[in-house]
Amino acid sequence: MVRPNGHTPPVHNPGALGPAKKIGQVIEADDYQRLCRISDAIDLLGRLPSEAAQMLGIKADHTSAVAHYIAEDLAAIIARSRPADE
């Protein structure tokens, strides 16, 4: 199913990873700011109509590179987090 912005969602979506644990995670303030920037970037990419991306010369390789950067940054934030009960 094509979304209103012209993008087609991935074919495979694994869904939820299972029941959430009751223990929280603690992250540093810098990582929280990174999460906010990541959220803004994802929101911008999601709202960008494909016609506007074409007019601006934004190619799939560009958005793929952004997604790769976001995935690496999220993995680093998770790796640096620690259980709240420590």
N, C-alpha and C positions, 0 to 999 in steps of 0.2 A: 504494500500500500504506500503510495507516494504522499508525503506530507505537503501542507500548503506552501512550504518554501521550496518545493521541488526535489528535496532530498528523499532518498529511499532508505529506510532503516535497515540495519544489518539483518541477514536472514536468520542467524542463530543468536538468540538472547538467552543466556543461561538462567536469568531470573535471580531470585534471592538465593543466597548462599546457605541458608538454614536459619534456625532460630537465633535471635540475637542474645548475646550473653549479657548478664546483669552487670558485669564489671565494665567500667568506662575506661577510656584511654586519655592520657594527658599529652598534649602537644605544646610546644613552645610558641610564644607570641609571633615569632617570625614565620613559623609554619602555618599559623592561623591566617596571617596576611597572605601567604602563598595560596592557601585554600580559597580565600576571597577572590584573588586574582584569577585563579583557575575557574571558579564559578562564573565570573564575569566573561572570561574568554569563551567558555562553553555556551553561555547565554547568547553572546554575540554571534558565534558560529551557527547556532540553532536558528537565529532570527534572520540571518542573511539569505535573502532570496537568491536562487541560482542565477537569475537574470542579472542581478546586481554584481554577483561574483564574476560572471562572464565579462560584464562591462569593465570591471576593475582589473581584469586579468588574473583573478585568483583561480588557480588550478587545483585539481584534486591532490596533487603532490604537496601544495602549500598547506591545505587543511590536514593532510595526513601527517605532515611534519609537526604541526601544532598538536595534533592528537598524541603523537609519539612523545613530545616534550611533556605534555600534561601527564601521560601515563608514567613517565620516568619520575616526574616531580611528586606525584601521588605515592609512588612506591617508596621514594626517599622519606616522605613525611611519615608514612606508616612504619618504616623501619626505625625512625627516630622516636616514635611515640613509645610510651610505656604504660603499663597498667596503672590505673588510678589508685590501687591499693598498695603500691610500693612505697 
